[in-house]
Amino acid sequence: MNENEFIRSLKEGRREAFNQLWADLGNKVFNTALSMLQHTEDAEDITQEVFTEVFHSVKNFKGESKLSTWVYRITITKCLDFQRKKNRKKRFGFMQNLFGEESNEPLRDIPHFYHPGVQLENKERAAILWLAIDRLPERQRTAFILSKTEDLSYTEIAGVMDISLASVESLLVRAKQNLQGHLREYYKKPKNQAQVLKQINI
C-alpha cells in the first residue's frame, strides 16, 4: 500500500490503518515529546493527544507534506503549547531556581532525566546535557531535537518547522554554539565538555 492509499484508509476511518500508523509513528512521537518535555508522563499524555488529533483531523489532511511530517508538526506544536501553559502557570519559578532570574548563571542542580535515545556512559553527563538542551531558545531546541534525537534530515526538519533549509542550518549552528556555552559553564575542563558533545555528534 502506497502512502496515498494509506492516507485514504485513514480518512475512511479504518481501524487497521490507525493501528499501522501507531506502529509506525507511536514511538517516534513519544520520543520527540520526551525530548521536548523531559518528563515521561507528560510525553505519554502528549502522545495520546497527538494521535487523538490525527484521528479527528486526518480528513482535512491535504497531502501537501508527508504524513509523518504532518504528525511531527502536530507533536511539536502540542509540546510547545504545553510548555508555554506550564511556564505561565509557574511563572518560570523552576528555571529561576536553577539558573537565576536571568537564566545565565552556571548550571547547578542536576535533574534526573535520561533519554533512551541519547545514551551517554555517564548518567550525570547525560542529565547535564539535557539540562543544557532545555535552556536553548525554543526554535533552536526544536531543530536540535529533531536532528539529533529523531535523526531527521534538514529537509524533513524544514518541513516540520515550516522554514527554509538555510534557517534549519542557522538554527543548528546557533544551537551548537549555545550548548557549548552552557556546558562550558559546568565543565571546568574542555575535555569533559568535548566528550559530551562528541557522543551526540556535534
Secondary structure, DSSP 4 states (H G I P E B T S, - for coil): --HHHHHHHHHTT-HHHHHHHHHHHHHHHHHHHHHHH--HHHHHHHHHHHHHHHHHHGGG---SS-HHHHHHHHHHHHHHHHHHHHHHHHTTHHHHHHH-TTS-SPP-SPP----TTS--SSHHHHHHHHHHHHTS-HHHHHHHHHHHTS---HHHHHHHHT--HHHHHHHHHHHHHHHHHHHHHH-SSHHHHHHHHHHTT-
